Structure formats: structure tokens, C-alpha cells
Amino acid sequence: MRVFKASLTVYFDPPFWVGLYQREEEDGCRVCKVTFGGEPRDQEVLDFILRRWRELRFSPPVPPGRAAARLPNPKRMRREARKATQAAGTGSKAQQALQLQREQGKVQRKADFKERREEEQERKFALRQEKRRQKHRGR
């Protein structure tokens, strides 16, 4: 049986109301961002989640952090926190998951664009070759 914790946070990010849906599972935290537009009522939010659950695109899982057994001394804790924010970047797990999702979308768009561009170049080359053949035949 899979056990996970889910939360939905609705906040105002000018000029729109945004919903941030988080799922924490064994493999990590997954996130999905939904833009509502105007301020949604509770019933609208519930209806959206129930009707469009399958359409939600969640980010890849962000691995969970390890839990500390006991708190270290304050100076060490401050030093480790500074090191962690410099290495991993700032922001919550949700923000990191959204960033990962944006980066993957960017990579996918670049790959699609490159494929379309190569197909177009091949098509133009084939047209030039056919035109050369037609000229060679004297037509």
C-alpha cells in the first residue's frame, strides 16, 4: 500500500491566483502548478482537482532530505545551512521541483525544434535535387 501526503496551497501571484499541489511519496516530493486566474472559491478548487486530476502534470520527484538525529551546535548549523543553500540553490522543495520541470520542458522544446529544423532542411535539399534533375532533363 502506497502512503503519501498531499497538500494544495492557493496563493496570489500577481496578477493571477495560483495553486501549488504537492505530493510527498517514498521516492520524494512531486509538484504541480495550476493557474486559476481570478480568485477561486473552495468549491471551484475542489471541482478542478476532482475533474482534471488526470490532466495535472507533476514534476519528477525531488529526493527527500535526511532527518537529523539531534541538533548540532548553532555555529555548525549556520555553517552547514550556508553551504547547503550555496550548493543546492535557494527555495523550497516545491520551487526546486518546478525548476526541474521547467528545465525538462526546455530540453524537450529544444529537441523538438531541432528535429523540425532538420526535417525542413532535408525537405529543401530534396526539392533542390529534384529541381536539378528537372533542369538536367531539359524540361
C-alpha positions as CSV (number, residue, x, y, z in Angstrom):
1,M,0.0,0.0,0.0
2,R,1.4,3.3,-1.1
3,V,1.2,6.1,1.5
4,F,1.7,9.7,0.6
5,K,1.0,13.1,1.9
6,A,-0.6,15.7,-0.3
7,S,-1.2,19.5,0.1
8,L,-2.7,22.2,-2.0
9,T,-1.7,25.8,-1.4
10,V,-3.6,28.6,-3.2
11,Y,-1.9,32.0,-3.2
12,F,-1.9,35.2,-5.1
13,D,1.0,35.7,-7.5
14,P,0.1,39.0,-9.3
15,P,-1.9,39.1,-11.5
16,F,-3.2,35.6,-11.1
17,W,-4.2,33.2,-8.3
18,V,-2.1,30.1,-8.4
19,G,-2.5,26.6,-6.8
20,L,0.6,24.6,-5.8
21,Y,-0.2,21.0,-5.4
22,Q,2.5,18.9,-3.6
23,R,2.6,15.1,-3.2
24,E,5.2,13.6,-0.9
25,E,5.8,9.9,-1.5
26,E,8.5,7.4,-0.7
27,D,10.7,8.4,-3.6
28,G,10.4,12.2,-3.0
29,C,8.3,15.3,-3.4
30,R,6.4,15.9,-6.7
31,V,4.8,19.2,-7.5
32,C,2.3,20.7,-10.0
33,K,1.4,24.3,-10.5
34,V,-2.1,25.4,-11.6
35,T,-3.0,28.9,-12.6
36,F,-6.6,29.8,-11.7
37,G,-6.8,33.4,-13.0
38,G,-9.4,35.1,-10.7
39,E,-9.8,34.2,-7.0
40,P,-11.2,30.7,-6.9
41,R,-13.8,29.6,-4.4
42,D,-13.3,26.5,-2.3
43,Q,-15.9,24.6,-4.4
44,E,-14.1,25.6,-7.7
45,V,-10.8,24.4,-6.4
46,L,-12.3,21.0,-5.3
47,D,-14.1,20.7,-8.6
48,F,-10.9,21.4,-10.5
49,I,-8.9,18.8,-8.6
50,L,-11.7,16.1,-9.0
51,R,-12.4,16.7,-12.7
52,R,-8.9,17.4,-14.0
53,W,-6.8,15.1,-11.8
54,R,-5.5,13.1,-14.8
55,E,-4.5,16.2,-16.7
56,L,-2.2,17.5,-14.0
57,R,1.5,17.3,-15.0
58,F,3.7,16.6,-11.9
59,S,7.4,17.3,-11.8
60,P,9.9,14.5,-11.4
61,P,10.5,13.5,-7.8
62,V,12.9,15.6,-5.7
63,P,14.6,13.2,-3.3
64,P,13.7,13.7,0.4
65,G,16.3,15.2,2.7
66,R,17.7,13.1,5.6
67,A,16.4,13.7,9.1
68,A,18.9,14.8,11.7
69,A,19.1,12.7,14.9
70,R,19.9,15.7,17.1
71,L,20.6,19.3,16.6
72,P,24.3,20.3,16.2
73,N,25.7,23.4,17.9
74,P,24.4,26.8,16.4
75,K,27.7,27.7,14.7
76,R,28.0,24.4,12.9
77,M,24.3,24.6,12.0
78,R,24.7,28.0,10.4
79,R,27.8,26.9,8.5
80,E,26.1,23.8,7.1
81,A,23.0,25.8,6.2
82,R,25.1,28.4,4.3
83,K,26.9,25.6,2.5
84,A,23.6,23.8,1.6
85,T,22.0,26.9,0.2
86,Q,25.0,27.8,-1.9
87,A,25.4,24.2,-3.3
88,A,21.7,23.3,-3.9
89,G,20.3,26.8,-4.5
90,T,17.6,28.5,-2.6
91,G,13.9,27.8,-2.4
92,S,11.6,25.1,-1.1
93,K,11.3,21.6,-2.5
94,A,8.3,22.8,-4.5
95,Q,10.3,25.6,-6.1
96,Q,13.1,23.2,-6.9
97,A,10.6,20.7,-8.4
98,L,9.1,23.4,-10.6
99,Q,12.5,24.5,-11.7
100,L,13.3,20.9,-12.7
101,Q,10.1,20.6,-14.6
102,R,10.8,23.9,-16.5
103,E,14.3,22.7,-17.4
104,Q,13.0,19.4,-18.7
105,G,10.4,21.2,-20.8
106,K,13.1,23.5,-22.2
107,V,15.2,20.4,-23.2
108,Q,12.1,18.8,-24.8
109,R,11.3,22.0,-26.8
110,K,14.9,22.3,-28.0
111,A,14.9,18.7,-29.2
112,D,11.6,19.2,-31.0
113,F,12.8,22.4,-32.6
114,K,16.0,20.7,-33.8
115,E,14.1,17.8,-35.2
116,R,11.7,20.1,-37.1
117,R,14.6,22.2,-38.4
118,E,16.4,19.1,-39.7
119,E,13.3,17.8,-41.4
120,E,12.8,21.2,-43.1
121,Q,16.5,21.2,-44.3
122,E,16.0,17.6,-45.7
123,R,12.8,18.7,-47.5
124,K,14.5,21.8,-49.0
125,F,17.5,19.6,-50.1
126,A,15.2,17.1,-51.8
127,L,13.4,20.0,-53.6
128,R,16.8,21.4,-54.8
129,Q,17.9,17.9,-56.0
130,E,14.6,17.4,-57.9
131,K,14.9,20.8,-59.5
132,R,18.4,20.0,-60.6
133,R,17.2,16.7,-62.1
134,Q,14.4,18.5,-64.0
135,K,16.9,21.0,-65.4
136,H,19.3,18.3,-66.4
137,R,16.5,16.6,-68.4
138,G,15.8,19.9,-70.2
139,R,12.3,20.4,-69.0
